[in-house]
Amino acid sequence: MTRDVITVGEDAGYKTVADLLAVREISAVPVVDDAGHVVGIASEADLLAKVEFEGGAEPAPILGRRRKAHDRATGTTAGEIMTSPAVTTGPDASVVEAARVMDRARVKRLPVVDPDGQLVGIVSRRDLLSVFLQPDEGIRDEILSDVFQRVLWVQPPQVSVEVSDGVVTLAGELEQKSLAEIAVRLSRAVDGVVDVVDHLRYRLDDTKVHIDNPLMGRI
């Protein structure tokens, strides 16, 4: 995420917001209250509402989103034109969680707030996509060294890792099923991994618990 976030107060004027977006070459800015809490987002789309409805024309009918846009078009401050409430995420959210929030809300950026609602940064679609820029060879090396050798204490040729366009294929044989599941889960968490194809085998299924009961026999 970007920690050096440009913000405006609720009383910032329309022209101030427009100039800020143009000068900084950004598409939106968080709007914060006097306590530093994010109360909304003022974006280019919010600013354009005034252009769209300039002159007070109100073609009928105007419903749903267009009604909200028309209402904001009469605003003169960031607090009046912003989209509120802002869709936010927490600093501990994973890339996948942030991406899902962004997709569900159909937004291009997410302010990152702490448990008190204070702004600590902002994450954009570009930030989320950047984790997938690691080359295939780098992904392979990281999975082999960090997942298999460091965590699971497994060395090639016991296992093999192949990566093509971010898709990881794991093959080979491990001692226990639980280790294979851990290998897949940790591999998915490596930056740049798009998907994991699991071809791992195991000698023992240790995920099934057997309890010896003298009265009922083995369960």
N, C-alpha and C positions, 0 to 999 in steps of 0.2 A: 504494500500500500504506500501511498504518498503521505508523509507525515506533515510536510510544510503546506498546509491547506489554506487557501485564500477563502475568507468568509466575508459576509456582509451582515449588518444588523437589520432588524425588521424595518427600521425607518430609513434605510438607504433609498435614495431616489431612483426612479426608473432609468434615467439617463446614466446615473452612476453605475448601475448594474450593467447596462448595455456597454458602456465604455470599458468597464473592467473585463467583460468577456472578450471584447475585441482586442484590447491591448495584451491581455494575458494569453490569448488564443486558446481559450477553454470554452466548453459548451454549457457549463452550469456552475453554480456556486452555492454552497450551503448557506442557509440563513440561520443565524443564531440569535438567541435572546440575550439579555444582559448577563445571565449567569453562564453563558457559553454552551447552553443546550441547543441541539439542532432542532429547529421547529419547522423546517421546510427546505425545499430546493428551488432556486430561481434559475431556470434554464432558458436557452434560446427559444424553445417552443413556448414558454410562458410569455416571453417578451413579444413574440410574434402574434400573440392573441390580440394585442392592441392594434397591430397593423391590419390584421384580418377584419376586425370589426370597427375600424376607424370610421368616424363619422356618425356613429350611433345607429347605423342600420341594423335592423334585427329581422332578417328573413324568417318567416314562420314555416314550419315549426323548428325551434332550436332545442334539442333534447340531449340528455346525457352529458357526454364529454364536451360537446359544443356549447352546452348551456354553461358549464363551469368556465370554459374558455371565454365566453362572452362576458360573464360576470367579472372575471379577472381583467378583462380588457379596459375596464374603467379605473383600475388601480393605478396609483402613482408611486407606490413604495414597494420594496421587496416583500414586505409582509403581506401586501395586498395582491401581488401578482404571483407569488410563489405557489408551488404545488405542496400541499400539506395534508396529512403528516408525512414527513420524509421516511422513506424506506431505508432502514439502517441495518448494520450487522455489528457483531462484537469483535474485539481484537483476537479472540481465541478461535474464531470460526475458521474452518478449513477452506481451502480454495474451492472444493466441491460444494460445500454448504453455501458459500458466497455466490457461486455461479448459479445455484438453484434458486436462491432468493432473487437474484437479478433477473433470471429467466421468468419466474412466476410473476414478478411485479412489472416486467417489461420496462426495466430502467437500464441506463447505460453506466451508472455509477452508484456506489453505495458509501455513504458516510460511515465511518467506523467510530463507534461510541463506546465509552467505558460503562461499567454498571451504574454509574451516576448520571449517565446521559451526556457526559462531556465529550466533545469531539476530539478524537486522537489521530484521525487520518481519514483518507478516502481511497477507495479502491475502484478501479475502472475496468471495463472489459479488456482493455489492453494489458492491464496488470495481471488479470486472470489468465490470459492467453500466453503471457510471457513464460510461464512455467513449462510450457510445451515446446520451448525453443531449444532445449538441451538435445544435442545430437544423439543418434542411436548408440554410437560407440560409448559415449559418456554414460548413458542409461545402463548399458550392459555392464560396464565396469563398476558402477555404483551398486547394482544389484548383487553382483558376484562378491564384491568386497564387503559391503555393509550388511547385506541380508544373509547371504549364505556363509561367508567366512567368519565375519565378526559376531553375528547373532546366533546362527545355527551351527557353526563350527563344521561346515560341510565344504569340501573342496572338489573342484573338477578333477577327474571326469565323472564323479559320482552324480553330478547334475550338469545340465547345460542351459545356457541362457542365450536366446537369439532375439534380436530386436529389429523390427522393420517398420519405419514410419511411426515409431512410438508404440507399436503393438509388441508386447513381450510374450515370448513363448518359453515356458519352463518345462523341462523334460529331465528324466532321470529317476532315481529311486532313493527314497529316504527311509529311515528306520520306522517312523511313526506317522500316522495320518495327521495328527495334530501339528507336526512340524511342516507338513506339506501345506496345511491351511494357513499357518503363520507365514510361510514363504510367499504365498499368493497375496495375502493381505498386505505385507510389508512392501512387496514389489509394486502393488497398486499405488502406494503412497509416495513413490519416488517421483520427483519432478520430471515431467516430460512423458510419463507413461499415459498412454491413451486407453489401453486395455491390456488384460493379461489372459493368455490362453494357457490353461492348466493341463499339462500332460504328465504331471508328476505321479509316480507310483509310490507305494509304501508297503512295508513288510507286515506291519502290525496296526490294526485299527484300535487305537487306545482311547477313542472317543466313546466307546461303549463300556459302561461301568457294570461290573458283575458283582453281586453281593451274595455271599454264602450265608444261607439261613438254615440252621440245623432242623427246623421244623418244616420248611417249605422247599428245601433244596436250593439249588442255584437259580437266582433270578436273572 
